Amino acid sequence: MTGITWLGHGTFELVLESGQTVVIDPWTSGNPSFPAGRDFERIDTLLITHGHFDHIQDAVPLAKRFRPQVISNFEICTWLESKGVENTSAMNKGGTQQAGALKVTMTDAKHSSGILDDGKFVYGGEPAGFVLHFPDGRRAYFAGDTAVFSDMALIAELYQPELAFLPIGDHFTMGPQQAALACRLLKVRTVIPMHYGTFPVLAGRPAELAALVEGAGVRVWELEIGKRVEW
């Protein structure tokens, strides 16, 4: 079993049976949906999908504090190194690498990726998602920020993920309607909605997605922020 904790917006903590702790897209300081008083006890692996502040804001302090293996694209890893982060492990789309007991494959995403650095934008490479290959053979797809795209069908064909983490807030990412199509393309049985409700403009809701996939055999797993579940 893997413990999954949604920490608001697009930030997640995964804890493998071995205790290995994986944090994805860390945004804690200034995140209005991050659980008050919540802190990390351990981070072994840090995954970053793209360079926007609401996905990378706390990568530098957390990386310096816990010294995890930091996985992102080449441009983001290079920027993090310039900030004093060690143990970066750059990759690019289509590649797979080992991260402790977890294997990580980088996939495409349809979004943008600029790093706001001291008031100026730094090129952050292209945005990405990840397929997570767990030691027990299960796979999950973490989409990051994206619109729906037809090559999600290739992700299904290549990796057969059972679980997908999909943004549904709309405006900056796909909303429920596109997420419902993503479910069909990915052929997943379970979807965890994310990137919604943080701000009023992120208006998509899990109930809307659930209504759109009703009868398709897809479970919309609405997590409570800060509450760990087992998968």
NORSULZI-V54309 format. One record per backbone hydrogen bond with DSSP energy under -1.0 kcal/mol. NH is the residue of the N-H (numbers start at 1). CO is the residue of the C=O. If there is no record, write none. Layout:
BEGIN
nh = (NH NH)
co = (CO CO)
END
This chain:
BEGIN
nh = (3 4 5 7 11 12 13 14 15 16 19 22 23 24 25 31 34 38 44 45 46 47 48 55 56 57 58 59 62 63 64 65 66 67 69 70 71 77 78 79 80 81 82 84 85 89 91 94 95 97 99 102 103 104 105 106 107 115 117 120 122 124 128 129 130 131 132 133 134 137 140 141 142 143 152 153 155 156 157 158 159 160 162 163 164 165 166 168 170 172 174 179 180 181 182 183 184 185 186 187 189 190 191 192 194 195 197 202 203 204 209 210 211 212 213 216 219 221 222 226 227 229 231)
co = (15 229 13 11 8 24 5 22 3 20 16 14 45 12 47 28 31 35 21 21 69 23 71 52 52 53 26 56 58 59 60 61 62 63 44 87 46 73 74 75 76 77 78 81 80 70 72 106 92 104 102 99 133 97 131 95 129 122 120 117 115 113 49 107 142 105 140 103 138 134 132 163 130 165 149 150 151 152 153 154 155 156 139 139 190 141 192 194 174 170 146 175 176 177 178 179 180 181 182 183 162 162 219 164 166 9 202 199 201 169 205 206 207 208 209 213 189 191 220 6 224 4 2)
END
